[in-house]
């Protein structure tokens, strides 16, 4: 484990270079698998946010005039770099987030697909014309960039969601300020470095670290024109209301879920702790990841009963038991599949097929807390 002297200071990335924060407040960034301190991230305030937004606003003056073909060409270069660095990015996601390496690779791959889409901005930015809508009147539609956009992203997808937001905004001629989760700042900084390496001008993409104070400063700043957010429902509502009241364009997506698969032949003594650990922390508090959708075979009732029993034993506050709170729920979803023990295609409450990478299922790699080591999705065997 790193000592206090060797733990690096994590810096924001503003105007094409790392910058020190004025604030003295720091938060430890932990490796969820080992508890190792990976770095100290600054909890930036309005002054640091203002520096990042002003750098983006200055870059916007020239970037909006960049021909769309040249903006798209840089996206092709970024896609090439991301492909080259895919494994390294996946390892970084695993280290600071704790998810399985294969799942981390899939996350980065989904982000690269959006960069590929942004490389087609020459088509996406096309306008429309319509002649003679009335006598002597023609209509034309043109698309123009807004200005400085900002993205507020969660800890559970530190690579994918920033790559959902920033490339499309930047390819359209905007500049961008990213505020990643303070729990997963390393991936965001690495992405900013890759944008710079791909040839994007200084200030086109900026990263500022922080928590609630930084989010509010981004929303309130007069130079920000659009806000994108992904996270829990309560925070999404606050972001939407605060942004809307200040005349910002706002996209606030909420209700992120962990998807788990519990096969019909699962051993309940292993499955119940695994699912409970995904919905609640060890102290019995709700997990920030949101709801947990569980695809089950013929053991749904027993599974939910076991989870509720564990919640009571952990003294979870009233209303926080699985199935009673909109922000942390366990939803059994019956599956129609093959015989017991065989792969099963199932649907979650959201209508999508659950990803199998988490596989907190049956005879999975799950152990109780006395013999395992902490992970962001529960406990893994030593």
N, C-alpha and C positions, 0 to 999 in steps of 0.2 A: 504494500500500500504506500502511496506517495506521502511524503512528509509535508509538513506545512511549508517548508522552504522550497520544495520542488514542485508544488502544485501551481500550474500556470494561471495567470490572470487572463480571463477571456475578455477580448475587447470588441467593441462595435466596429462595423465596417462602413465608413462614411467617406464619400468623395473619392473612392478608389483605393483607400488605404485603411488599415486598422487605426482606431483612435482610442485614447484613454477617456474614461468617463470621469466627470467631475465628482459625482456622488461617491461617498465612502461606503454605501450600503452594498454588500455582496451576499450572494447565495451560493452555497456549495452545489456543484453539479456532480451527482453520484452515478457510478456504475451500478445499476439495479441488481446485477448478478452477484457482485462481490462487496458492494458498499464502498469501494475505492472512490476517493474524491478526484474527479477528473479535472476540475478547475473551479475558479471562483468567477461567477458571472455578475456584472454590475446591474443593479436595479435602477436603471436610468430614470431621470425626471424630466421636467419640461425643457430644461436647457439643452440636454443631450438630444432630445427629440427635435427641438427647433434646429439644431445643427444639421441633423440628418435631412429634415424636410427642406431646409434652405439649400442644401447641396443638391437635392433632387430637383428643386425648382430652378436652380441655376442651370443644371444640365438639360432641363426640359426646353430651354430657349433655343438650343441648337438641335437637340434630338428630334423635336417635332418637325424640323425641316429636313431631316434625313430622308431620302427617298425610300419608299416602302420596300423596294427591291433590295436595297443595301441592308435595311433592318432584317429582312428575311434571311439574307445571306449570312449574317452573323448568327442567326438561330441555327442554321445548318452547322456552323462551326461549333456552337455550344453543344449541339446534339452529338457531334463526333467526340468532343471531350467527355461528355457524360457517359457515352458508351465505353470509352477507354477507362474511365474511373469508376465504372459500375461496382466492381467488387470492393474497391476501397470505400466508396460511399456506403455500401451495404454493411461493411464491417463497422463503420462509424455509427450508423443507425443502431446496429445491434449493441454497440458498446454503451451508448448513452440512453437508449430506450429499452433495451433488454429483449427485444423480440428475436425470434428464431432467424438465423442467417438467411434461410431460403425465403422467408416472408419479407425480410429487409430487401433482398434482391428484387422481389416482386414489386415492392413499393417504389424503388428507384426506377424500375422499368415502366411503371405506370406514369411516373413523372416525365420520363424521356418521351413517351408517346405524346404528351401535351406539347413538349418542345417541338416535336415533329409537326404537330398541328399548327403551332405558331409560325413555323417556317413557311407555311402556306398563306401568310397574311396578305400577299399580293392578291389573292382571290377573296379572302375574307373581308378585306377593306373596300371592295368594289361598291360603288353606289348604284343608283338606278335613275332612269329618265323615262318620262312619259309625255309624249307630244299631244297637244291639242286636248287637254282635259276640259278646257272651255275655249270659246272662240278667241284665238290669238293668245292662248295661255298654255305654256309648257311647264312641266314640273321636273325638277332634278333633285336627287338626294345625294348628299356628300357626307362622308364620315370623317370626323376630326378627333384627334386625341383630346382628352380632358385636361391633363396636367399631371400633378403628383397624385399617385394612387398609393394606398397602403394596404398591407395584408397582415392580419393577426391570426397566427396559426397555432394548432395544438401540439401537445407533446407526443401523441400516439402515432403521428405520421410526419416526422420531422423533415423528410425529403419530399414526399409526394405532394403534400398540399402547398408548400411554397412553389413547387414547380407547376401546380395547377394555376396559381395566381400570376406570378411575376412574368413568365414568358409571353403570355397573351397580352397583358397590359403593355409590356415594353415593345413588343413587335408592332402594336397598334400606334406607337408613337408617344406613349406616356413614359414617365419615370416612376420609380417604385421605392417605397420604404417598407421593409419587412420587419415585423416584430414577432420573432419566434417565441415559443414557450421558453420560459426561463429555465426549465428542466432539460431542454434539449437544444442548447445554443450552438454546439459544435458543427452540426450538419449545415446549419444556415450559413455560418461563416465560410465553410468549405464551398458551398454553392456560390457565394459572392465572389470567392477567389476564381472559380471557374468562369463566371460571367466576365470578370476582368481579363482572364487569359484568352477568352474567345474574342476579345477586341471591343467590347462595349465600353463607351466612354465613361470616364470617372463621373460618379454621381447618378448614373442611370439606375443602378441597383444599390441600395444602401440597407444595412442591417443595424438595427438598434435594439439592444437587449433591455429587458425590464419586466415589470409586472403591471398591476392595475394602473399605477400612476402614468406609465408610459403609454398604455392603451388610451387613457383619457386625454393625454396630451396630443396624441396623434389625431384623435377624432376632433378635438377642439381647435387644432391649428388652422388658421385661415387659408393656408396654402394647399391643404389636402382637399382633393376634389372627390375622391371615391374611397370607400372602405369595404374590404372583404374580410369576412370572419368565418372560421369554423371552430366549433367547440360545443360546450354544454348549452342547454336550452336557456337557463336563467341568464347567463352572460350574453348569449345571442340576443335576447330581448333587450337587455340594457344597451348593447352596441347599436341595435337597430333604432331604438328610441332616441338615444343621444345623437346618433349620426343624422337621423331624419330631422330632428329638431334644429339642426344646424345647416340644413340644406345640402347635405352630402348625398351622393349616390351611395347606396349601401346594399351589400349582399351579406346576409347573416344566416349561415347554415348551422343547424344544431342537431343534436340527437345522435352523435356518433356512437356506434355500437361495437362491442366485441362479439364476434361470432364464434361459437364453439360447437363442436359436434360430439354428441354422446351416443355411441352405438347401442343397439338393442341388447348386446351381451355385456354391457359395461358393468364393472364392479362398483357398486354404490359407495363402498367405503373409500374408494379412490376418486370417483367422479364428483361426489358432493363437495369435498374440500377444494377441489380444483375450480369448480364453478363459483363457489363462495369466495375464494381468493380473488377471482376476476372481478367480482362485483363489489367487494369490500376490502379495505386494507386490513392489516393484522389487528388494528385497534378497533375494528368494527365500524369504521367510518366508510362512507360511500367513496367509491373510486371515481376519479375525475374523468375516466374514460367514458362514462355514461352508462347506457343500458347494456344488458347482456342478453342476447337472444340465443336460446339453447335448442338445437334440433335433437329430438330424442326419438327413440323407438317406442318400446312398450313399457318404459320405466318412468314416464313423465311425472306421475303423481308422487311416486316415492322420492324422486329426485328433488322436486320442489319442497316436499315435506322435510327432507333432510336439510336443505338449505335454510328453510325457515327455522328449524331447530338450532342450527349453528348460529343464526342471527340472534336468536334469543339468548343463547349462551354467551355470545360476545357482547351482550347488552347494547345492541344497536338501538338507537333512539326510536321511539314510536313514530311510525310513518316511514321509517327507513328500511323496514323489512322488504325482502324481494317481493315484487308484485304489487306493492302499495305506493311506490313513489315513482313519478314519471321520469326522474333523472337517474334512477338506479334500480332497474327492474330485471327480473328473470322471467322470460316468457317461454313456456314450453311450446314447441311446435312439433306436432306429430309428423313423422316421415313415412313415406311409402317406398319401401326399398326391397332388396333381395333378402335372402335368408339371413338368420342371425350370424353376425360376424363378418359379413361381406360388405364391400363398399356400398354406401347408400347415398343417393342424390336427394338432398333435402332443401327445403326453403325456410328462410327465417321470417320473422314478423314483417320485415321490410319487403318481402317478396323476392329477395335475391338468394342465390345459393350461397351458403356459408363457405368461407375459405377454410381449407383444412389445415393450414399451417399452424394454427394455434393448437388444435387437436387436444383439448383438455378432455380426453375421452377414455372411457374404460380403463384399459391397461396402459394408460399414457405415461409420460415421463413426469409423473406427479408424486410427491411424497408429502408427508405431514411436516409441520414446521420444526419438529424435533430432529429430523434427519436430513432435511433439505437445506437449500440456500435460497434467499429471496430473489424473486424475479418480478418483472412488472406485471406478469400475468399469473402469479401464484408462487409455487415452490417447485424447484427443479431438484432432482436427486443429485447428490454429490458425485 
